[in-house]
Amino acid sequence: MLGVINYFAYLLIDMRNVKKLALIAAIVASLSFLLPIKVSHWFASSARATDVQQSNSNNTPTLSQSCQNQSLPLLQVDGKRIKDEAGNKVTLRGISFCGFNNAWGEQVLPDFKQKITKVTNGTNGWYPNLLRLPIKNYHLDNFSLEQVYQTLQAGVDECVKQQVYCIIDWHAVDGEEGADWRSPEMKRQTKAFWSYIAPRFKDYPNVIFELYNEPSYPKLVSKYNWKIWRSVAQEWVDLIRENSPRNIILIGSPLWSQITRYAPDYPFAGSNLAYVNHTYKGMEESWPKEVGLEYDWEEVFGKAADRVPIFLTEFGWQADAEWEFSKATTAEFGQPMKEFLSKRPNINWVVWTYDHYCSPRLVDESDRVLGGNKMGIFVRQWLQEEWSKPTNPLKSCS
């Protein structure tokens, strides 16, 4: 049929031959009677195929098969930057999961693997190059360290398959379920967790360790408070480094990982260390005013990022969030944060959270991306923009 149509097209070029046109009309009439295939249907099918091709060509590139079979380069700290083994500057941007599988609580370990497949390599339009995998401290009340390890290994292996970096996050939150980094029990749990987990992931070049999610006490902004924290947490850093010589370690701070400003002047000892900040709109209200400092991103972590590597491993917003601290609109918080971070591209960041059990959230219970005064659509577009930048370590594989 296609050959006949092409022949017709050739004949039509000679519009002066009326007899040929008459012959064409007769043949077409005969074919339409004899064959159930309609020319209009063939052209419509071709048009639809073209539309699909055009739509796919407009998407951000996915990883090539050859890159999916490669190992990601091990990352390292160099001054205030993260670099790969070849010395190229790297920027990491991504998403944090919540740490719960199907309910708010510690009865079920998270299914990281199925979550990762929903947000990597262009699935549903998502393009992170870093994912954060939280394990709650009170998971250890119901599960063995081996069970926790198996859960993390499934997630990390999926990250390897999808070619993204990942943070293993010891997600202790002081004040939640009695957690307090100063207590003997939390010190014991933290040491047990890293003693078991760090050596088992030491050979994964895509793995980063987050030491302790949010040490909160005492709620003071002072170098004294930082030094007290450092005197305890240094032992945990040393423990990880003893068992995993090369992976980057992320270090938070008291007041829900907000007093990052002291990291450059009073750093932890060791190599490949970076520092963490968490920020939400409501943090302004928790910031102690008696210290004479306004809650300003520049003062809280911006200036520190000029001297040491900084990771925002939590930030986000949602106008109707259940958690009061995170209530904000995109205009109030999201857009200003994007503008601030665009001026400091060396700051690495992870948005909280891809999960409908925690807030602020990117998606609903059906994984539909939330827009309006919720942040999902905004963040997804932002990640797409960041993917195209030359400091994306995965871009060379696109």
C-alpha positions in Angstrom: 0.0 0.0 0.0 2.8 2.4 0.9 4.5 1.7 -2.5 1.3 2.6 -4.3 1.0 5.9 -2.3 4.6 6.8 -3.1 4.0 6.1 -6.8 0.9 8.4 -6.7 3.0 11.1 -5.1 5.5 10.8 -7.9 2.9 11.1 -10.6 1.3 14.1 -8.9 4.4 16.1 -9.4 3.5 16.4 -13.1 0.3 18.4 -12.6 0.1 19.0 -16.4 -0.9 15.5 -17.3 -4.7 15.4 -16.9 -4.9 11.8 -18.2 -2.6 10.6 -15.4 -4.7 12.4 -12.8 -7.8 10.8 -14.1 -6.1 7.4 -14.0 -5.0 8.0 -10.4 -8.5 8.9 -9.3 -9.8 5.6 -10.9 -7.1 3.5 -9.2 -7.7 5.1 -5.8 -11.5 4.5 -6.1 -10.8 0.8 -6.9 -8.4 0.4 -4.0 -10.8 2.0 -1.5 -13.4 -0.5 -2.6 -11.1 -3.6 -2.5 -9.0 -2.8 0.6 -10.2 -2.2 4.1 -7.2 0.0 4.8 -7.9 3.7 4.6 -5.3 6.1 3.4 -6.5 8.7 6.0 -5.9 6.1 8.8 -2.3 5.5 7.6 -1.6 9.2 7.6 -3.2 9.6 11.1 -1.1 6.8 12.5 2.1 8.4 11.1 1.1 11.7 12.7 0.6 10.1 16.1 4.0 8.4 15.9 5.6 11.7 15.1 3.9 13.3 18.1 5.3 10.7 20.5 8.8 11.0 19.1 8.6 14.8 19.5 7.3 14.5 23.0 10.1 12.1 24.0 12.7 14.2 22.4 11.7 17.1 24.6 12.4 15.1 27.8 15.6 15.5 29.8 18.0 12.7 28.6 18.0 9.5 30.4 21.2 7.5 31.2 22.6 5.5 28.4 22.9 1.8 28.7 26.7 2.0 28.8 26.6 4.4 31.7 24.2 2.2 33.6 26.9 -0.5 33.6 29.5 1.8 35.0 30.4 2.6 38.7 29.8 6.2 39.8 33.1 8.0 40.7 34.0 8.2 44.4 33.5 11.7 45.6 35.9 13.7 47.8 36.1 17.0 49.7 38.4 19.7 48.3 38.1 23.0 50.2 34.5 24.1 50.0 33.7 21.9 47.0 32.8 18.3 46.4 34.8 16.8 43.5 35.1 13.5 41.7 38.2 11.4 41.5 39.3 13.3 38.3 39.1 16.7 40.2 35.9 17.8 38.5 33.6 20.0 40.5 30.4 18.2 41.5 27.0 19.5 42.7 24.5 17.1 44.3 20.7 17.9 44.3 18.1 15.5 45.3 15.2 14.1 47.4 14.9 12.6 50.8 12.5 9.8 51.7 10.6 9.9 55.0 11.8 6.6 56.5 8.3 5.0 56.9 6.8 2.5 54.6 3.1 2.6 55.3 2.4 4.4 58.6 3.8 6.9 61.0 5.7 4.6 63.3 8.5 2.1 63.8 6.7 -1.2 63.1 7.7 -1.5 59.4 11.0 -0.9 57.8 11.0 1.4 54.7 10.9 -0.1 51.2 13.5 2.1 49.7 13.8 0.1 46.5 10.3 0.6 45.2 10.4 4.3 46.1 13.7 4.8 44.3 12.3 3.4 41.0 9.6 6.1 41.1 12.0 9.1 41.1 15.1 8.2 39.2 16.4 8.5 35.6 13.5 10.5 34.4 10.7 8.4 35.8 7.6 10.7 36.2 9.9 13.6 35.3 12.2 13.3 38.3 15.9 13.9 37.9 17.8 13.8 41.2 21.4 12.7 41.4 21.2 12.2 45.2 18.7 10.4 47.4 18.6 10.3 51.2 17.6 7.0 52.9 16.6 7.6 56.6 16.7 4.9 59.2 15.0 6.0 62.4 16.8 5.2 65.7 13.7 3.6 67.1 13.6 1.1 64.3 16.2 -0.7 66.3 13.6 -1.3 69.0 11.9 -3.7 66.7 14.5 -4.8 64.2 18.0 -6.2 64.3 20.9 -4.4 62.8 21.1 -7.1 60.2 17.5 -6.5 59.2 18.2 -2.8 59.0 21.3 -3.5 56.9 19.3 -5.6 54.5 16.8 -2.8 54.1 19.5 -0.3 53.3 21.4 -2.7 51.0 18.3 -3.1 48.9 18.0 0.7 48.6 21.7 1.3 48.0 21.8 -1.5 45.3 18.9 0.1 43.6 20.7 3.4 43.6 23.7 1.7 42.0 21.4 0.3 39.4 19.8 3.7 38.7 23.1 5.5 38.9 22.5 8.0 41.7 24.4 8.8 44.8 22.7 8.2 48.2 23.0 9.2 51.8 22.6 6.7 54.5 21.0 8.8 57.2 21.0 7.9 60.9 17.7 9.7 61.4 17.7 10.4 65.1 15.6 13.4 66.0 16.2 14.7 69.5 13.0 15.0 71.5 11.3 12.3 69.4 10.7 9.0 71.2 13.0 10.3 74.0 16.1 10.7 71.7 18.9 12.9 73.1 22.4 12.7 71.7 23.8 13.3 75.1 22.2 10.3 76.7 24.1 7.0 77.3 21.4 5.1 75.3 21.6 7.3 72.2 25.4 7.2 72.3 25.2 3.4 72.5 22.7 3.1 69.6 24.6 5.5 67.4 27.9 3.6 67.9 26.2 0.3 67.3 24.5 1.5 64.1 27.7 2.9 62.5 29.9 0.0 63.7 27.6 -2.4 61.8 26.6 -0.2 58.8 29.8 1.7 57.9 32.0 -1.3 57.1 29.3 -3.0 55.0 29.1 0.0 52.6 32.7 1.1 52.5 33.2 -0.2 49.0 30.2 1.6 47.5 31.5 4.8 45.8 27.9 6.2 45.6 27.3 6.1 49.4 27.6 9.1 51.7 27.0 8.8 55.5 25.0 11.3 57.5 26.2 11.0 61.1 23.1 12.1 63.2 20.1 13.7 61.7 19.1 16.4 64.2 20.8 16.7 67.5 18.7 19.4 69.2 20.0 20.1 72.7 21.0 22.4 74.1 19.0 24.9 72.0 21.7 27.5 71.9 23.6 29.3 69.2 27.1 29.4 70.5 30.6 28.2 69.8 30.5 26.6 73.2 27.5 24.5 72.3 29.2 23.5 69.0 32.4 22.4 70.9 30.4 20.3 73.3 28.7 18.6 70.4 32.0 18.1 68.6 33.6 16.5 71.7 31.0 13.7 71.7 30.4 13.3 67.9 34.1 13.2 67.0 34.2 9.7 68.4 31.4 8.7 66.0 33.2 10.3 63.0 36.3 8.4 63.9 34.4 5.2 64.2 33.0 5.6 60.7 36.3 6.6 59.3 38.0 3.6 60.9 35.5 1.3 59.1 35.1 3.2 55.9 38.2 5.1 55.0 37.0 7.1 52.0 33.2 7.8 52.0 32.1 11.4 52.7 30.7 11.9 56.2 28.0 14.6 56.8 27.9 16.3 60.2 25.0 18.1 61.7 24.8 20.2 64.8 22.6 21.1 67.8 19.4 23.2 67.4 18.1 20.8 64.7 21.3 21.1 62.7 21.2 24.9 62.5 24.4 26.1 64.1 26.4 25.3 61.0 28.0 28.7 61.2 30.7 27.4 63.6 32.0 24.6 61.4 34.7 26.6 59.6 36.3 27.9 62.7 35.9 24.7 64.8 36.0 21.8 62.3 35.9 18.2 63.2 39.1 16.2 62.7 39.4 14.0 59.7 39.2 13.9 55.9 36.3 14.0 53.5 34.0 15.7 56.0 31.1 18.0 55.1 28.6 19.9 57.3 24.8 19.8 57.4 22.1 22.4 57.7 18.3 22.0 57.9 16.1 25.0 57.3 12.4 25.6 57.1 10.3 28.8 57.3 9.4 28.1 60.9 13.0 27.9 62.0 12.9 31.7 62.2 10.6 31.3 65.2 12.9 28.8 67.0 16.0 30.9 66.5 17.1 32.3 69.8 16.9 36.1 69.6 18.9 36.7 72.7 22.1 35.9 70.9 21.7 39.1 68.9 21.5 37.3 65.5 18.7 37.4 63.0 17.7 34.2 61.3 19.2 34.8 57.9 20.4 32.1 55.5 23.6 34.1 54.8 24.5 34.1 58.5 23.1 30.6 59.3 24.9 28.6 56.6 25.8 30.9 53.6 29.0 32.3 54.9 30.1 28.9 56.2 29.7 27.6 52.7 32.4 29.9 51.5 34.9 27.9 53.6 33.6 24.4 54.1 31.4 22.1 52.0 27.7 22.4 53.1 24.8 20.0 52.5 21.2 21.1 53.1 19.9 17.7 53.7 16.4 19.0 54.7 14.4 21.9 53.5 10.9 22.2 52.1 7.5 24.0 52.3 3.8 23.4 52.1 1.1 25.9 52.8 -1.2 23.4 54.6 1.6 21.3 56.2 0.7 19.4 59.4 4.1 20.4 60.8 3.9 24.0 61.7 7.6 24.7 61.1 7.3 23.9 57.4 4.2 26.0 56.6 4.9 28.4 53.7 4.1 29.0 50.1 6.4 28.8 47.1 6.4 32.6 46.9 7.3 32.9 50.6 10.0 30.2 50.8 10.6 28.1 47.7 11.4 30.9 45.2 13.6 32.9 47.6 15.5 29.7 48.5 16.0 28.8 44.9 17.4 32.3 44.2 19.7 32.1 47.3 21.1 28.7 46.3 21.6 29.7 42.7 24.1 32.3 43.9 26.0 29.5 45.9 26.1 26.5 43.5 28.7 24.8 45.8 25.9 24.2 48.4 24.5 20.7 47.9 20.9 20.1 48.7 18.2 17.5 49.3 14.4 18.4 49.6 12.3 16.8 52.4 10.3 14.7 51.5 9.1 12.3 48.8 6.5 10.6 51.0 2.9 11.3 51.9 3.3 10.2 55.5 5.6 13.1 56.3 5.4 16.8 55.5 6.2 19.0 53.7 5.6 16.5 50.9 6.2 16.4 47.1 3.5 13.9 46.2 0.2 12.5 47.5 -0.6 8.9 48.4 -0.9 8.0 44.7 2.5 9.5 43.9 0.8 12.4 42.0 3.0 15.4 42.1 1.6 18.3 44.1 1.4 21.9 42.8 -0.1 25.1 43.8 1.1 26.1 47.2 2.7 22.7 47.6 6.2 22.3 46.4 6.2 19.1 44.2 5.9 20.6 40.7 8.2 23.5 41.5 10.9 21.1 42.9 10.6 18.7 40.0 11.2 21.5 37.5 14.1 22.8 39.6 15.7 19.3 39.5 15.3 19.2 35.8 17.1 22.5 35.4 19.9 21.4 37.7 20.4 18.1 35.8 21.5 20.0 32.7 24.4 21.8 34.5 28.0 20.7 33.8 28.7 20.0 37.5 26.1 17.2 37.5 28.3 14.1 37.8 25.7 12.1 35.9 25.3 14.5 33.0 28.2 12.9 31.1 26.2 9.7 31.0 23.2 11.4 29.4 
